Amino acid sequence: MLAIPYGSDPFSPQNKDLPMQELKGLTPRQAMIKLAQDYMKPLFGDDVFGHVVVRHMAGAIWSNAIVSGLGFDLEALVIVKAFKGYQIECLKLYKEGCSFDNDSRDYLDCLGLGIREFTVINSFGLDMFEEQIDRVCETWSKGPRNPRAN
């Protein structure tokens, strides 16, 4: 359908905001937002991607799962309701110069969703960032586990 050159990654950080002739002048980010907002959500509902996540995770046997890039409360609410009783927490990452300005997503309203929020501000080097993430993961690992996991 689209003639995107083989081996290229239009969604890589250096390409996702570059207009592409193959996408009729849209950036890959704009094309994905358009697909979600103009097709998927009107057809299947504003919470469609939350249902996709739940279906994917429904038969899981792992102890932990991470859902990245979630930025709509309605989608998150579907996940929270489907996994009620499980340890569901939110990690918000902040970095100077990074925002949701060019995106349709935003930070989740964790308080409104009834989930605990952790924040990591990436304003130091990679070593400090990894240390901060490790601390959050240690906190999470002490919480309740998936009863389906071995």
LINBELLIN-V705126 format. One record per pair of residues at least 24 apart in sequence whose ideal C-beta (glycine too) atoms are under 8 Angstrom apart, sorted by sequence separation. I is the first residue (numbers start at 1). GAP is how many residues later the second one is. If there is no record, write none. Layout:
i={I/I}
gap={GAP/GAP}
//
This chain:
i={50/54/58/47/50/53/54/90/92/94/46/49/50/53/57/89/90/91/92/94/95/47/48/50/51/88/89/90/91/92/93/94/95/96/46/47/50/54/89/90/91/92/94/95/46/50/54/71/89/91/93/47/47/71/76/71/72/80/71/72/80/70/71/73/80/69/71/72/73/77/71/76/70/73/76/73/91/91/89/87/89/87/87/86/87/86/37/36/33/33/29/29/64/64/63/64/63/62/17/61/60/63/61/62/60/61/61}
gap={24/24/24/25/25/25/25/25/25/25/26/26/26/26/26/26/26/26/26/26/26/27/27/27/27/27/27/27/27/27/27/27/27/27/28/28/28/28/28/28/28/28/28/28/29/29/29/29/29/29/29/30/31/32/32/33/33/33/34/34/34/35/35/35/35/36/36/36/36/36/37/37/38/39/39/40/42/45/51/53/54/56/57/58/58/60/67/68/70/71/73/74/76/77/82/82/83/84/85/85/86/86/87/87/88/88/89}
//
